[in-house]
């Protein structure tokens, strides 16, 4: 069955033309790989939200599994699905699960719709379901190696799913996370799952490596799956209306050097205190220092967001930021890499620490995102601009 049928009426709910085209060509009930490269702000994630909705409301025979490297992405997608479902169904809590450490919404990936992190899914693929990890560890320490938990329940669920890997390029900054993603990708391919890889900045070499890995994994298990690569701007895969909107934005770009990122960023943010300002640091430590510096200088409406915050606190802050952005209210958001992908916010000013090009592209994607005509981008290079800790 084509995905267009599963997502019937998606055009009426605001999906962009290229997403509708992908939906019409994807068969979600057959093995396959779809690589979807679209610009930031185009609505890649909304595609999964529609698939999740149709899975629940129309009792589809497949599961919808969303996988991302950042908890902020998971929380945002989970919230979007819940909001969409509230308007169309009175009872849906038992069908949707958010699964990662501290949020055990689907311990064995058994619900029709599951959103989870790459590291959590990796535990299931490696036959160590987090829900039973303590029991397995105790039995192993006591010399019993006969049980590793009910891992086949969750591993089986993966093969019966549409697996949507969102922004996998973010794993490139961590060797361990990258390896875990590749293991999951290979297992999903070998299991006959339908795989969608969605990103704005997937390097060509990485994309080729995924295609080769898919071919190898499916050949070993004799799975017959179709590969489709959609790259924005190649052939007729582009959206003139979207291009016209993005092309109309005028950016005032500045690149400077400073010994201290947090001090320079705080000073620049106060210069634009009448606007919506986004500060993005490469490390939690710098983000916290910038936040404290701004508070010490008397700035109001300052928010701190990073990956190690409690889920409830992170959701509360994102809710506040969305409210300020939608109402055009001046404020300052100090964040780390968690803001780079999947978070639908729009700012007037971006002050960012120098970072790899893929990260810069994602961060600039938070500027003038909702049709504004002007934006300011200030990139600050420091003696230590690395991304060794982007959570």
C-alpha positions in Angstrom: 0.0 0.0 0.0 1.4 3.4 -1.0 2.2 5.9 1.7 -0.1 8.4 0.0 -3.1 6.2 0.8 -1.8 5.9 4.4 -1.5 9.7 4.6 -4.6 10.5 2.6 -5.5 14.1 2.8 -2.0 15.2 4.0 -2.1 18.2 1.6 -5.1 19.5 3.5 -3.1 19.4 6.7 -0.2 21.5 5.5 2.5 19.1 4.1 4.7 20.7 1.5 4.6 19.4 -2.2 7.8 17.5 -2.0 6.7 15.6 1.1 3.5 14.7 -0.7 5.5 13.4 -3.6 7.6 11.2 -1.4 4.4 10.0 0.3 3.0 9.0 -3.1 6.1 7.0 -4.0 6.8 5.2 -0.7 5.3 1.8 0.1 5.4 1.6 3.8 4.5 -2.1 3.9 7.5 -3.3 1.9 11.2 -3.3 2.6 13.1 -0.3 1.3 15.4 2.6 1.9 14.4 6.3 1.4 17.1 9.0 1.9 15.4 12.4 2.2 17.6 15.4 2.0 15.6 18.6 2.3 16.4 22.1 3.6 15.9 23.0 7.3 12.4 24.2 7.9 10.9 22.3 5.0 8.9 19.9 7.2 10.7 16.6 7.2 9.6 15.7 10.7 6.0 16.5 10.0 6.1 13.6 7.5 6.6 11.2 10.4 3.9 12.9 12.5 1.4 12.2 9.7 2.5 8.6 9.4 2.2 8.2 13.1 -1.3 9.6 13.1 -2.5 7.3 10.3 -0.9 4.3 12.1 -3.0 4.9 15.1 -6.3 6.2 13.6 -6.5 3.8 10.7 -5.1 0.7 12.5 -2.2 0.1 10.0 -0.5 -3.3 10.2 3.0 -1.7 10.6 4.5 0.3 13.5 6.0 3.8 13.2 9.3 4.1 14.9 11.0 7.5 15.1 14.7 7.5 16.0 16.9 10.6 16.6 20.2 11.3 18.4 18.9 14.1 20.6 16.3 14.0 23.3 15.1 17.4 22.3 14.1 16.0 19.0 12.3 13.1 20.6 10.4 15.5 23.0 9.4 17.8 20.2 8.1 15.0 17.9 6.3 13.3 20.8 4.6 16.6 21.7 3.6 17.2 18.1 2.0 13.8 17.8 0.1 14.2 21.0 -1.2 17.7 20.0 -2.3 16.3 16.6 -3.9 13.3 18.1 -5.9 15.3 20.7 -7.8 17.0 18.0 -8.8 13.7 16.3 -9.1 11.0 19.0 -10.3 10.9 22.5 -8.1 7.9 23.5 -4.6 7.6 22.2 -2.3 7.3 25.2 -1.9 3.6 24.9 -0.8 3.8 21.3 2.1 6.2 21.6 5.3 5.8 23.6 8.3 7.9 24.3 11.2 5.7 25.3 14.6 6.8 26.7 16.2 6.9 30.1 13.8 8.5 32.5 10.8 8.1 30.1 9.8 4.5 29.9 6.8 4.9 27.6 7.4 1.7 25.5 10.0 -0.5 27.2 9.9 -3.2 24.5 9.0 -0.9 21.6 5.6 -2.6 21.5 3.3 0.3 20.9 2.1 1.2 17.4 4.0 4.5 17.5 7.3 4.8 19.4 9.8 7.7 19.5 13.2 6.9 20.9 16.9 7.9 20.9 19.7 6.2 19.0 21.4 5.0 22.1 18.2 3.4 23.5 17.4 1.6 20.3 21.0 0.4 20.2 20.5 -1.4 23.5 17.6 -3.4 22.0 19.4 -4.2 18.8 22.4 -5.5 20.9 20.0 -7.7 22.9 20.1 -5.7 26.1 16.7 -4.2 26.6 17.0 -1.3 29.1 13.9 -2.4 31.0 15.7 -5.7 32.0 19.3 -4.5 32.1 19.5 -4.6 35.9 18.1 -8.2 36.0 20.5 -9.3 33.2 23.5 -7.7 34.9 22.6 -9.4 38.3 22.3 -12.8 36.6 25.5 -12.4 34.8 27.4 -11.4 37.9 26.0 -14.5 39.7 27.4 -16.7 36.9 24.1 -17.3 35.0 24.5 -16.5 31.4 21.3 -18.2 30.2 19.1 -15.2 30.1 19.5 -11.8 28.5 16.0 -10.6 28.8 13.1 -10.6 26.3 15.1 -8.8 23.6 13.4 -10.6 20.7 10.2 -8.7 21.5 11.7 -5.4 20.7 14.0 -6.7 18.0 11.0 -8.2 16.3 9.1 -4.9 16.5 11.9 -3.1 14.5 11.5 -5.4 11.5 7.7 -4.7 11.5 8.2 -1.0 11.5 8.7 2.0 9.4 11.9 3.2 10.9 12.4 7.0 10.6 16.0 8.1 11.4 16.0 11.8 11.8 19.1 14.0 11.5 21.6 11.1 11.7 24.4 13.4 10.6 24.5 14.6 14.3 26.1 11.2 15.1 29.2 12.2 13.1 30.6 14.1 16.1 30.7 11.0 18.2 32.5 7.9 17.1 30.5 5.7 19.6 27.1 7.1 18.6 28.0 6.8 14.9 28.9 3.1 15.3 25.7 2.5 17.2 23.6 4.1 14.5 25.2 2.1 11.8 24.5 -1.1 13.7 20.9 -0.2 14.1 20.6 0.8 10.4 22.1 -2.5 9.3 19.8 -4.5 11.6 16.7 -2.6 10.4 17.7 -3.3 6.8 18.4 -6.9 7.3 15.1 -7.3 9.2 13.1 -6.1 6.2 12.0 -2.8 7.7 11.1 0.3 5.7 13.8 2.8 6.5 13.6 6.6 6.0 16.7 8.7 6.6 15.8 12.4 6.8 18.3 15.2 7.1 19.2 18.6 5.7 23.0 18.2 5.7 23.9 14.5 5.1 27.4 14.4 3.5 27.6 12.7 0.2 30.2 10.2 1.4 28.0 9.3 4.4 25.0 8.8 2.2 27.0 6.5 -0.2 28.2 4.5 2.9 24.6 4.0 4.0 23.5 2.8 0.6 26.4 0.3 0.5 25.6 -0.9 4.0 22.0 -1.3 3.1 22.9 -3.4 0.0 25.2 -5.6 2.1 22.7 -6.1 4.9 19.8 -7.0 2.6 22.0 -9.3 0.5 23.0 -11.3 3.5 19.3 -11.9 4.5 18.0 -12.0 1.0 15.7 -9.1 1.6 14.5 -7.4 -1.6 14.2 -3.7 -1.0 14.0 -0.6 -3.2 16.3 2.4 -2.7 15.2 5.9 -3.4 17.3 9.0 -2.8 15.6 12.4 -2.8 18.1 15.3 -2.8 16.7 18.8 -2.9 17.7 20.7 -6.0 18.6 17.6 -8.0 16.5 17.2 -11.2 13.0 18.3 -10.6 13.1 17.7 -6.9 12.7 21.3 -5.7 10.0 23.7 -4.6 9.9 27.1 -6.3 7.6 28.6 -3.7 9.9 27.6 -0.9 13.0 28.8 -2.7 11.3 32.2 -3.3 10.5 32.5 0.4 14.0 31.5 1.6 15.7 33.6 -1.1 13.9 36.7 0.0 15.5 36.7 3.4 18.4 39.2 3.8 21.1 38.1 6.2 23.5 40.4 7.9 26.5 38.1 8.5 29.5 38.8 10.7 32.5 36.6 11.6 34.7 37.6 14.5 37.4 36.2 16.8 37.3 36.4 20.6 39.2 34.8 23.5 36.0 34.0 25.4 32.9 33.0 23.6 30.5 33.4 26.5 31.6 36.9 27.3 31.5 38.0 23.6 28.1 36.3 23.1 26.6 38.0 26.1 27.8 41.4 25.0 26.4 40.9 21.5 23.1 39.6 22.8 22.6 42.7 24.9 23.1 44.8 21.8 20.1 43.2 20.3 18.0 43.0 23.5 14.9 44.3 21.6 14.9 41.2 19.4 14.6 37.4 19.6 18.2 36.3 20.2 19.6 32.7 19.9 23.0 31.9 21.3 24.4 28.5 20.4 27.5 27.1 22.1 29.4 24.0 21.3 29.6 22.9 24.9 27.3 22.9 28.0 30.0 24.6 30.0 30.1 27.6 27.7 26.3 27.8 27.5 26.0 27.8 31.2 28.7 30.5 31.5 26.9 32.7 28.9 23.6 32.2 30.7 25.1 33.3 34.0 26.9 36.2 32.4 23.7 37.5 30.9 21.9 37.2 34.2 24.7 39.0 36.0 24.4 41.8 33.5 20.7 42.2 34.3 19.2 40.7 31.1 15.6 39.6 31.4 13.8 36.7 29.7 16.9 34.6 29.4 16.6 30.8 29.0 19.1 28.0 29.2 18.6 24.8 27.2 21.0 21.8 26.9 20.8 18.0 26.6 21.3 17.0 30.2 18.3 18.9 31.5 15.4 16.9 32.9 12.8 16.1 30.3 10.1 18.0 32.1 12.3 21.1 32.4 13.4 20.9 28.8 9.8 20.7 27.6 8.7 23.6 29.8 11.5 25.8 28.4 10.8 24.8 24.8 7.1 25.7 25.4 8.1 29.1 26.8 10.5 29.7 23.8 7.8 28.8 21.3 5.4 31.2 22.9 7.9 34.1 22.8 8.9 33.3 19.2 5.3 33.1 18.0 4.4 36.3 19.7 7.5 38.2 18.5 8.5 38.9 22.1 12.2 39.8 22.8 14.1 37.2 24.7 17.5 35.4 24.7 17.8 31.6 24.4 21.2 30.1 25.3 21.5 26.6 24.0 23.8 23.8 22.8 23.4 21.5 19.8 20.0 20.5 21.0 18.5 23.4 19.1 20.0 22.4 15.7 17.4 20.1 14.4 13.7 19.4 14.7 12.9 22.4 17.0 10.5 24.7 15.2 11.6 28.1 16.5 12.4 31.3 14.6 14.9 34.0 15.7 15.9 37.4 14.5 19.6 37.1 15.7 21.9 34.1 15.8 25.1 34.3 17.8 27.0 31.0 17.4 30.4 29.6 18.2 32.3 28.5 15.2 31.5 24.8 14.4 31.5 22.3 11.5 29.7 23.5 8.4 26.8 21.0 8.9 26.2 22.4 12.3 26.3 26.0 11.1 23.8 25.3 8.4 21.4 23.8 11.0 21.8 26.7 13.4 21.2 29.3 10.6 18.1 27.3 9.9 16.6 28.8 13.1 16.9 32.4 11.8 13.9 34.0 10.0 12.3 30.6 9.7 8.7 31.7 9.6 8.8 34.1 6.7 10.6 37.1 8.2 12.6 39.2 5.7 15.7 39.9 7.7 18.1 38.1 10.0 21.4 38.6 11.7 24.1 35.8 11.9 27.2 36.4 14.0 29.8 33.5 14.1 32.4 33.8 16.8 35.7 31.9 16.5 37.5 31.1 19.8 40.7 29.3 20.7 38.6 26.3 21.5 35.7 26.1 19.1 35.5 22.3 18.9 32.3 20.3 19.4 33.7 17.8 21.8 30.6 18.1 24.0 27.5 19.1 22.1 24.8 17.8 24.4 
